Amino acid sequence: MMTEHEIRYGLRTRVIGQSIEIHDRVESTNQLALQRGCTGAVEGTLILAEYQAAGRGRHGRVWHSPHGSSLLTSLILRHRLLPNQIGIPSLMGAVSIAHAIRELVKLPAMIRWPNDVLVCGRKISGVLTELDYDQNKQPFFVLGFGVNINITSAELPLSLRSSATSIQRELGRDISRVSVLRTILHHLEDNYSRLKCGKTSTIIDSAIDLSTTIGKGVQLEALDGSFSGIAEGIDAEGRLILRDQSGQLRVFSSGDVVHGRDRI
């Protein structure tokens, strides 16, 4: 089980990790972080679990992870998001995780808009951002993320083996979860500072550089329907720009993307 001492050792952050909670088992780290945030937990509070009984991703999807194998993490951040920043935190998380994986283990991590991190086309991490207000009616948001670390192919559900992966699966060996966590937190601290200063163009540029979505023919499932076309880019608010089959440009703040053919 990870310990607070080993996480703090070598951690070079000023905001993230002000308070650290580590649990053996929770229903959901995001759910717990929302509760802590509502009752006044300090900025940068980090909540980790060895196992989630009801871990979830976007749209209530289940996040599967054997006990003690992965990073199951939620972070409480108290920056008051501007209307044009609502779509940035999930991208910020995905960019930070992708850069950390590239830096630490040299795997070619990429991003599938808006919140998935892929290695060799298979999902290795996902980000879930949730917004709420505390007891003083001050806004905060929880940035939750799961990263598959030391999960073997055999431990992945059969239905996910073609679409999901882990660092262990790609490297052929286990790696320190704490080392991965610290590296992610360093990147998150840098990007969160950019968000607070309004310098989000660096985050967007990184998301574009790492994107597996841009230039692809995609099927996008949004709240108001299903749309097909070419993903043209990501705008300054983190929204996906899609040129549909009629040639019209559409902008989406959220949705599920399925990749199709490359741009011809």
Kinemage of the C-alpha trace (Angstrom):
@kinemage 1
@onewidth
@group {chain A} dominant
@subgroup {mainchain}
@vectorlist {calphas} color= white
{ca met a 1} P 0.000 0.000 0.000
{ca met a 2} L 1.287 3.464 -0.856
{ca thr a 3} L 2.180 5.743 2.064
{ca glu a 4} L 2.019 9.500 2.460
{ca his a 5} L 5.711 9.589 3.350
{ca glu a 6} L 6.875 7.959 0.126
{ca ile a 7} L 4.580 10.168 -1.962
{ca arg a 8} L 5.896 13.344 -0.324
{ca tyr a 9} L 9.520 12.240 -0.673
{ca gly a 10} L 10.787 14.076 -3.762
{ca leu a 11} L 7.432 15.788 -4.421
{ca arg a 12} L 8.173 19.315 -5.670
{ca thr a 13} L 4.727 20.908 -5.542
{ca arg a 14} L 3.416 23.893 -3.598
{ca val a 15} L -0.331 23.462 -4.107
{ca ile a 16} L -1.029 19.876 -5.065
{ca gly a 17} L -0.648 17.492 -2.151
{ca gln a 18} L -1.237 20.040 0.640
{ca ser a 19} L -3.211 17.272 2.268
{ca ile a 20} L -3.031 13.596 1.321
{ca glu a 21} L -5.531 10.863 2.164
{ca ile a 22} L -4.855 7.230 1.297
{ca his a 23} L -7.595 4.642 1.637
{ca asp a 24} L -7.525 0.901 1.170
{ca arg a 25} L -11.047 0.820 -0.249
{ca val a 26} L -13.616 3.474 -1.175
{ca glu a 27} L -16.728 3.589 -3.284
{ca ser a 28} L -15.258 6.337 -5.473
{ca thr a 29} L -12.358 8.746 -4.900
{ca asn a 30} L -14.271 11.454 -6.801
{ca gln a 31} L -17.319 10.950 -4.618
{ca leu a 32} L -15.178 11.234 -1.487
{ca ala a 33} L -13.334 14.283 -2.842
{ca leu a 34} L -16.643 16.046 -3.570
{ca gln a 35} L -17.698 15.407 0.029
{ca arg a 36} L -14.374 16.734 1.353
{ca gly a 37} L -14.535 19.758 -0.926
{ca cys a 38} L -18.050 20.647 0.193
{ca thr a 39} L -16.925 20.678 3.843
{ca gly a 40} L -13.894 22.891 3.265
{ca ala a 41} L -10.933 20.666 2.361
{ca val a 42} L -7.908 22.752 1.453
{ca glu a 43} L -6.839 23.498 -2.097
{ca gly a 44} L -4.679 20.691 -3.437
{ca thr a 45} L -6.116 17.923 -1.259
{ca leu a 46} L -5.212 14.575 -2.798
{ca ile a 47} L -7.319 11.475 -2.225
{ca leu a 48} L -6.056 8.047 -3.286
{ca ala a 49} L -7.419 4.543 -2.977
{ca glu a 50} L -6.032 1.069 -3.505
{ca tyr a 51} L -9.444 -0.108 -4.694
{ca gln a 52} L -12.721 1.485 -5.768
{ca ala a 53} L -15.922 -0.471 -5.351
{ca ala a 54} L -17.806 1.945 -7.608
{ca gly a 55} L -15.132 3.731 -9.592
{ca arg a 56} L -16.593 5.667 -12.469
{ca gly a 57} L -15.683 7.540 -15.607
{ca arg a 58} L -17.680 9.886 -17.778
{ca his a 59} L -21.420 9.197 -18.110
{ca gly a 60} L -21.264 6.836 -15.119
{ca arg a 61} L -19.124 4.207 -16.807
{ca val a 62} L -17.366 1.685 -14.571
{ca trp a 63} L -13.598 1.961 -14.084
{ca his a 64} L -12.158 -1.535 -13.514
{ca ser a 65} L -8.951 -1.920 -11.506
{ca pro a 66} L -7.689 -4.805 -9.345
{ca his a 67} L -6.691 -3.941 -5.774
{ca gly a 68} L -3.304 -2.227 -5.464
{ca ser a 69} L -2.549 -2.222 -9.184
{ca ser a 70} L -3.230 1.318 -10.374
{ca leu a 71} L -3.511 4.980 -9.518
{ca leu a 72} L -7.038 5.852 -8.404
{ca thr a 73} L -6.796 9.505 -7.548
{ca ser a 74} L -8.909 12.630 -7.056
{ca leu a 75} L -7.656 16.153 -6.517
{ca ile a 76} L -9.572 19.099 -5.031
{ca leu a 77} L -8.853 22.419 -6.780
{ca arg a 78} L -10.442 25.744 -5.895
{ca his a 79} L -9.746 27.963 -8.892
{ca arg a 80} L -12.958 29.719 -9.941
{ca leu a 81} L -13.329 28.573 -13.519
{ca leu a 82} L -14.370 31.208 -16.020
{ca pro a 83} L -17.126 30.235 -18.481
{ca asn a 84} L -14.513 29.773 -21.225
{ca gln a 85} L -12.392 27.494 -18.984
{ca ile a 86} L -14.974 24.810 -18.163
{ca gly a 87} L -13.571 22.415 -20.774
{ca ile a 88} L -9.927 22.925 -19.815
{ca pro a 89} L -9.458 20.817 -16.622
{ca ser a 90} L -10.066 17.432 -18.265
{ca leu a 91} L -7.632 18.308 -21.058
{ca met a 92} L -5.193 19.607 -18.431
{ca gly a 93} L -5.345 16.262 -16.664
{ca ala a 94} L -4.949 14.222 -19.844
{ca val a 95} L -2.014 16.344 -21.048
{ca ser a 96} L -0.281 16.046 -17.666
{ca ile a 97} L -0.690 12.261 -17.569
{ca ala a 98} L 0.455 11.789 -21.166
{ca his a 99} L 3.565 13.933 -20.615
{ca ala a 100} L 4.354 12.093 -17.366
{ca ile a 101} L 4.142 8.674 -19.045
{ca arg a 102} L 6.326 9.877 -21.900
{ca glu a 103} L 8.890 11.348 -19.505
{ca leu a 104} L 9.090 8.499 -17.010
{ca val a 105} L 8.677 5.314 -19.055
{ca lys a 106} L 9.119 6.602 -22.646
{ca leu a 107} L 5.828 5.183 -23.897
{ca pro a 108} L 4.181 7.123 -26.765
{ca ala a 109} L 1.150 8.329 -24.793
{ca met a 110} L -1.440 10.266 -26.808
{ca ile a 111} L -4.808 11.899 -26.083
{ca arg a 112} L -8.240 11.022 -27.402
{ca trp a 113} L -10.382 14.102 -26.932
{ca pro a 114} L -11.591 15.053 -24.422
{ca asn a 115} L -10.205 13.005 -21.525
{ca asp a 116} L -8.600 9.681 -22.498
{ca val a 117} L -4.901 8.837 -22.607
{ca leu a 118} L -3.942 6.098 -25.056
{ca val a 119} L -0.806 4.061 -25.708
{ca cys a 120} L -0.647 2.294 -29.056
{ca gly a 121} L -4.351 2.998 -29.541
{ca arg a 122} L -5.441 1.442 -26.230
{ca lys a 123} L -6.723 3.335 -23.214
{ca ile a 124} L -4.319 3.565 -20.298
{ca ser a 125} L -5.886 6.430 -18.378
{ca gly a 126} L -9.055 8.479 -18.082
{ca val a 127} L -9.912 11.797 -16.452
{ca leu a 128} L -13.188 12.850 -14.850
{ca thr a 129} L -13.813 16.471 -13.792
{ca glu a 130} L -16.757 17.349 -11.552
{ca leu a 131} L -17.788 20.804 -10.307
{ca asp a 132} L -19.531 21.686 -7.047
{ca tyr a 133} L -19.936 24.396 -4.364
{ca asp a 134} L -18.727 24.224 -0.773
{ca gln a 135} L -20.611 25.117 2.406
{ca asn a 136} L -19.732 28.786 1.850
{ca lys a 137} L -21.138 28.646 -1.696
{ca gln a 138} L -17.650 28.908 -3.173
{ca pro a 139} L -17.013 26.883 -6.344
{ca phe a 140} L -14.431 24.138 -6.591
{ca phe a 141} L -13.764 21.239 -8.897
{ca val a 142} L -12.504 17.712 -8.471
{ca leu a 143} L -10.058 16.338 -11.004
{ca gly a 144} L -10.219 12.557 -10.848
{ca phe a 145} L -7.996 10.228 -12.809
{ca gly a 146} L -7.244 6.562 -13.067
{ca val a 147} L -4.036 5.202 -14.562
{ca asn a 148} L -3.498 1.502 -15.270
{ca ile a 149} L -0.048 0.746 -13.871
{ca asn a 150} L 0.719 -2.838 -12.838
{ca ile a 151} L -2.201 -4.680 -14.421
{ca thr a 152} L -1.286 -7.742 -16.459
{ca ser a 153} L -3.118 -8.711 -19.623
{ca ala a 154} L -4.720 -11.607 -17.768
{ca glu a 155} L -6.138 -9.233 -15.134
{ca leu a 156} L -7.899 -7.098 -17.714
{ca pro a 157} L -11.470 -8.180 -18.437
{ca leu a 158} L -11.604 -10.140 -21.679
{ca ser a 159} L -13.938 -7.537 -23.163
{ca leu a 160} L -11.301 -4.783 -22.604
{ca arg a 161} L -8.100 -6.483 -23.711
{ca ser a 162} L -8.238 -5.055 -27.223
{ca ser a 163} L -9.145 -1.533 -26.091
{ca ala a 164} L -7.301 -1.082 -22.771
{ca thr a 165} L -3.716 -1.448 -21.628
{ca ser a 166} L -1.385 -0.723 -18.717
{ca ile a 167} L 2.195 0.388 -18.222
{ca gln a 168} L 3.076 -3.143 -17.090
{ca arg a 169} L 1.551 -4.619 -20.217
{ca glu a 170} L 3.489 -2.269 -22.476
{ca leu a 171} L 6.838 -2.522 -20.651
{ca gly a 172} L 6.640 -6.169 -19.649
{ca arg a 173} L 7.511 -5.343 -16.042
{ca asp a 174} L 6.076 -3.652 -12.964
{ca ile a 175} L 6.921 -0.054 -12.112
{ca ser a 176} L 6.615 2.056 -8.979
{ca arg a 177} L 3.153 3.586 -8.788
{ca val a 178} L 4.515 6.352 -6.563
{ca ser a 179} L 7.057 7.381 -9.203
{ca val a 180} L 4.295 7.642 -11.796
{ca leu a 181} L 2.090 9.597 -9.383
{ca arg a 182} L 4.797 12.110 -8.454
{ca thr a 183} L 5.647 12.723 -12.107
{ca ile a 184} L 1.973 13.300 -12.956
{ca leu a 185} L 1.570 15.682 -10.005
{ca his a 186} L 4.580 17.744 -11.110
{ca his a 187} L 3.057 18.190 -14.561
{ca leu a 188} L -0.357 18.917 -13.052
{ca glu a 189} L 1.099 21.619 -10.811
{ca asp a 190} L 2.690 23.360 -13.799
{ca asn a 191} L -0.479 23.171 -15.882
{ca tyr a 192} L -2.728 24.223 -13.011
{ca ser a 193} L -0.561 27.322 -12.549
{ca arg a 194} L -1.129 28.095 -16.226
{ca leu a 195} L -4.872 27.670 -15.810
{ca lys a 196} L -4.980 30.040 -12.833
{ca cys a 197} L -2.942 32.651 -14.713
{ca gly a 198} L -5.168 32.392 -17.786
{ca lys a 199} L -2.288 30.990 -19.862
{ca thr a 200} L -4.285 28.036 -21.126
{ca ser a 201} L -2.960 28.253 -24.698
{ca thr a 202} L 0.027 26.118 -23.640
{ca ile a 203} L -2.345 23.390 -22.413
{ca ile a 204} L -4.399 23.541 -25.618
{ca asp a 205} L -1.266 23.456 -27.789
{ca ser a 206} L -0.059 20.352 -25.936
{ca ala a 207} L -3.462 18.708 -26.330
{ca ile a 208} L -3.340 19.383 -30.070
{ca asp a 209} L 0.228 18.056 -30.375
{ca leu a 210} L -0.705 14.856 -28.516
{ca ser a 211} L -4.101 14.384 -30.137
{ca thr a 212} L -5.015 11.168 -31.904
{ca thr a 213} L -8.335 12.746 -32.857
{ca ile a 214} L -7.413 15.736 -35.013
{ca gly a 215} L -7.366 14.975 -38.718
{ca lys a 216} L -9.367 11.785 -38.261
{ca gly a 217} L -12.782 10.854 -39.498
{ca val a 218} L -14.794 10.435 -36.316
{ca gln a 219} L -18.219 9.543 -35.022
{ca leu a 220} L -19.135 11.817 -32.127
{ca glu a 221} L -21.919 10.928 -29.712
{ca ala a 222} L -23.127 14.159 -28.088
{ca leu a 223} L -26.072 14.901 -25.813
{ca asp a 224} L -28.056 16.293 -28.731
{ca gly a 225} L -27.324 13.538 -31.213
{ca ser a 226} L -24.743 11.645 -33.240
{ca phe a 227} L -22.452 13.464 -35.671
{ca ser a 228} L -19.901 12.258 -38.232
{ca gly a 229} L -17.132 14.198 -39.882
{ca ile a 230} L -13.484 15.214 -39.730
{ca ala a 231} L -12.025 16.483 -36.451
{ca glu a 232} L -10.466 19.787 -37.507
{ca gly a 233} L -8.970 20.937 -34.208
{ca ile a 234} L -9.422 21.996 -30.595
{ca asp a 235} L -10.366 25.600 -29.904
{ca ala a 236} L -9.160 27.931 -27.123
{ca glu a 237} L -11.894 26.670 -24.791
{ca gly a 238} L -10.918 23.028 -25.238
{ca arg a 239} L -13.870 22.258 -27.510
{ca leu a 240} L -13.628 19.906 -30.485
{ca ile a 241} L -14.088 21.458 -33.921
{ca leu a 242} L -15.799 19.039 -36.294
{ca arg a 243} L -16.455 19.506 -39.998
{ca asp a 244} L -19.558 17.467 -40.630
{ca gln a 245} L -20.477 15.598 -43.792
{ca ser a 246} L -22.190 18.678 -45.228
{ca gly a 247} L -19.037 20.741 -44.768
{ca gln a 248} L -20.426 22.732 -41.833
{ca leu a 249} L -18.151 23.413 -38.848
{ca arg a 250} L -19.595 22.374 -35.501
{ca val a 251} L -18.105 22.912 -32.048
{ca phe a 252} L -18.592 20.437 -29.177
{ca ser a 253} L -17.745 20.930 -25.517
{ca ser a 254} L -18.273 17.241 -24.695
{ca gly a 255} L -19.032 13.934 -26.320
{ca asp a 256} L -17.690 10.454 -26.973
{ca val a 257} L -15.413 10.076 -29.978
{ca val a 258} L -14.952 6.948 -32.055
{ca his a 259} L -12.119 7.188 -34.530
{ca gly a 260} L -12.612 6.320 -38.169
{ca arg a 261} L -10.393 6.880 -41.171
{ca asp a 262} L -7.587 9.423 -41.418
{ca arg a 263} L -8.059 12.595 -43.387
{ca ile a 264} L -7.490 11.966 -47.114
